[in-house]
């Protein structure tokens, strides 16, 4: 009788459904993992036999990780704080829906409101999804106000009777569009890779999670970097190298012509448009800019 085949080990990974979903799937793609999501399924496919992906809302992700339903998950630091979840914070992944920077939860009021400071909220009403964090913020500021849970469309509620709201923002455009004035930042939040504490103690799961974190962080870092290649005469090499703000020292390779070398480096994408004209003037030729998928230190 043939022995039963041992069931393959799986790392249960939670991907945030909703506003972070598209950005997360794109980061995984850059990290080397293809995730396919069907509109009717909460169990996306992934091209890694050791990973099982499940979609959960970011708001509840940390609870499922803490309870062991998931081994590892991606959610915002805001929801970890809101749920007071006891989890392992494996890595900070600084990306959001629209940008590569932290989001903010801000206290905001209508533009014509007489409320100017947090102290002015005494006895007032505040609507938010982030109830517990907001209550803690008010407590620290010694303000007694009524905090009610908002099921969505929070910006509108400041126009129909609620005195203030606490809402998340990346750019502030939604607040301005709804004629709201920002009073103060309640908290900042970045995307976090978190793990269940028991799963973290299992060697193969921990190794898998650590490697996943490394690849995701490399993909995120590459978002702000580009590769730059160029040919340089040896007589101009010193002038060119002085212009390059490389992460490490640039790679310099010999060419078939002994008078020329190839220079290869990685730089911040924001400086490329200023740097290329200077490199050309310093003697660089055949300059090629190319995108990066991952940058691993």
N, C-alpha and C positions, 0 to 999 in steps of 0.2 A: 504494500500500500504506500502510495507516494505521500511524503510529508506535505502538510499544508504550507503553502507559500506564506511567509511572514508578511504581514501587512506593512506597507511602506510607512515610515515615519513622516509626519507632516507638521510643519510649523503653521499655526493658524494666525493669519495676518489680517488685521482690520484696516480697510481703506475708507476714508471719510466720504460718505455720500452727501452730495449737495455742493456748496460753494467751493470747497477745496478739491472736489473730485477730479476735475479736468486737469488742474495744475499738478496734482499728485500723480496721476497716470502718466503725465508728460515727464515728470521727474524720474519715475521708474523706468520709462522708456530710455531716457538718457543714461540711466544707471545700468542698462542692459537687460531689463525685464519687460517683456511685452505683456500687458494686461488687456484682455478683451472683455468688454462689458456689454451685456445684453440688456435692453430696456426693461425686460420683464423678469430678470433674475437678480438675486442678491448674492450670487456666487460667481464672480467673474473668473475667467480662465487666466492662467499665467504659465509662461514657458519655463517652469521650474517644478519638477516632480516632487520636491520636498516642501513646497509651499501651497497652502490652501487659502484663497482670498475670500473674505466676506465683507460686504458693504454694511456699514452702520453709520448713523448720524454722528458727527463729531461731538455733539452735545452728550452722547451716552457712551462714547468709545472707552473712556477711562474706566467706567464702571465695569464694562465687560472684560477689560484687561485685568482689572483688580480681582474680579471673581473667577478668572481662569477660563472663561468662555473663549477668550482669545489669548494667544501667547504674546502677541506683540501688536501694536496698533499705532496709527498716526492721528493725532488730534491737536487742538490748540492748548497752550498752557492755561488759557482762560477757563476751559472746561475741566481741566484737572483741578484747578483751584475751586471752581464752582461745586464740583462733586466731592472735594476733599479726598481724592483717590490716593491710596497707598500703592504706588507703582514705582518701578525702576525707570528713571529718566535716562534713556540710553544716549540720545543725541538731540541737539537743537537743530532744526532744519529751517533756516530762515527763508521761507517763501510763503506767499499768500495768493489770493485769487487773482489779483491784478498786478502785483509787484513783488520784488525780492526784498521786502523790508517788513518789520513787525507791524501788526495792526494795533489800533488803540481802541479801548472802550472809553467813551467820553460822556461826560454829563453835559446835556444840552437843553436849552430852553428856547421858546419862540423869540424871534428877533425883538419884539416889542415888550418882552417880559421885564418886570422890575427886578427880577432875581439877578444878582450880579456875582455872588459868591456862594460857596457851599453853605455857609452859615445862614443864608437867606432861605434855605430849604426847610427850616424848622416848621413842623406841622403841615408840610406840603406833601403832595403825592408824586411818586416817581414810577414810571413804567419801564420794565426791562426784562430781557431773557436771563440776564446774569444777576439773579436775585441775591444769592448768598454773598457774592463778592461785593455787590453794591451795599448791602447791609453792613458788611465789615468795614467798608470805606467810610460810611456815615458814622459808624461807631468810633473809628479812629479820630474822626473830626468832631466828635461829641455833638452830633446833630441827630435829633429825633424826627424822622420823617417816615411816611408810609410808602413801602415798596411793594408793588404788585407785579405779578408775572405777566409778561406780554407774549401772546401767541404769534406775533408777527406784525408787520406793518407798524412798527413801533414809532417811526417818525411822525405818522399821522396823528397819533394819540396826543401829542403835544399841542395839536391844533383843535382838539375837541374835548378839552376839559382837564387833562393831566398836566400838572405844573411843570414837570421835567421828564426827561428820558435819559437812560444810559444805553448807548448804542455803539456798535462796533463801526469803525471807519478805517479806510486805508488812505483815501485822498481828501476826505471832507466834502466831496462833491454832492453826495446825497443829502447831507445836512444842509448845505447851502441851497440846494434845489427845493428843499422843504421849508425854507426860511427859518432855519434853526441857528442859534448862536451857541458856540461851544463855551462852557464855563471852565472845565478842568478835566484832565485825564484821570480816569479812575484806575486803569491798569493798562499795561502793554502786554501783548501776547505774540509769541512765535509758535510755529508748528513744531511739535515734539514727536519723536519716536519713543514710545514707552513700552515696557515689558512687564509681564506678570512676574512676581517675585519667585514663585516656585519654578516657572519655566526658565528663569534666569540662572537657576542653580543646576539645570541639566546641561552638561557640557556641550552636546552637539547643537542644542537649541541656542545656547549662548554664543557659540562660534558662528552660527548662521545669522543671528541677530547682529553681532558685531560686524560681520562682513557686509551685511545689508546696509548698516549705518554708514560704513566707510564708502560704499559705492554711491549711496544717495548724497552724502556730503560732497563727494567728488563731483557729482552731476550738478549740484547747486553752485559750487564754486566755479565750475566751468561756464555757468550762465553769464558771468561777468568778465570772462577772459576770452582772448582769442590767441591763436598762434600766428606768428609772423616769421616768414622766411625771406631771405634776400641774398644776393650775391654781392661780394665786396672785394675790391682790390686790397691786397695786404697793406699797401701804402695808405689806404683810407680807413683801415680797420679800427685804429685807436679812436678816431673821430666818431665813427658809427657806434662803437661800444659805449662811449660816454653818453650817448643819447638814450640808450636802452634801459628802462626801469624793470629789469628782469626779476622774476620770482627767485631764481637762482642765477648762476652765471650762464650766459647763453651757450648753446652748443655750436662749436665751430668745426667745420669739416673741410677737408681739402677737396679741390676740384681737379679736373684733368689738366687745366691750365695752372701751373704752379704759382702764378702771380695772383690767383683769385681764391677766395674761400666762400663757403656757404655758412651763413649765420642763421640759427633757428632759435626762437625764444617765445615765451608766453608773457602777455602783458594785459593790463586792464583795457577792456573794449572802449571805455570812455576817452582814452587818450590817443587812440589810433588816428583819428582825423587830424590831430595836431602833430603827431609824430612822423607820419609817412612823408609829408613834404620836407621835414627837416632831415630825415634819413636820405631822401633823394638828393638833397642839396649837399649832404656830407659825402656822397659818392656811392650809395647803395643802388643796385640795379636789380631788375627782375623781382621786385617786391611782391610777395604773395601773402594775403591775409586769409586765414581759414578758421572755421568754427571748431569748437572742442566739445566733446561729450562728457568727459570727466577729467578733473585735475586732482590727483592724489598726492599729497605731500609724503 
